[in-house]
């Protein structure tokens, strides 16, 4: 969406606060021995406390309130009573929600407990790439140039990017134009970021794979060549200068 009046900005701020606070609290709550279903239900209660609804459930009938992916699962992991978190697991939580007709989205990857499998380098690379990408976004900047920056930064640190996942416009629904805000340079993409537009910018930084493949459950995605992936995501408003970080409360950059 494009922010045209203050009431729209306020609506987006409230929806973004709901998903950002929920994500932050879920990350803090997660611990070894807990099922991903328990973690999901904890997040659902927080979202509900804001009066917000789960975006993937509303939009797609997703079998959970949030997406929780563990280890080799790249994204869209289904919360389950059988999936028990363990020390050293690489977790990704993606929280998106709707509140009073406004939609916001954010996500974070992190290591639970001790980093016994050395995933933190990947996690930190993803965070820093997102930070650098967002700091370079303003009205008039080519979308593909931000994708090029993301892939270049990933390669510098020895990583790949997932080429069939990307960020997206958001605001009055979960996915809007501009779609396919990719983590690499598509030379055919001549679009530019527009001032006052709302977008969800996200990283997909991988150790081995370049594509994510959907599994038999119809939701969970893993890498085409295995390995691990870290994702971090903020909902922002594009301006003439530094973007407005609507989901800053999630604490990704703190």
ABEGO torsion letter per residue (X at the ends): XBBABAAAAAAAAAAAAAAAAAAAAAAAABBBGBBAAAAAAAAAAAAAAAGBBBAAAAAAGBBEABBBBBEABABGBBBBAABBBBBGBBBBBBBBBBBGGBBBBBBBBBBBEBBAAGAAAAAAAAAAAAAAAAAABBBGBBAAAAAAAAAAAAAAAGBBBBAABBBBBBGABABBOBBGBBABBBAABABBBBBGBBBBBBBBBBAABABBBBBAAGABBBBAAEEBBBBBBBBBBBBABBBBBAAAAAGAAX
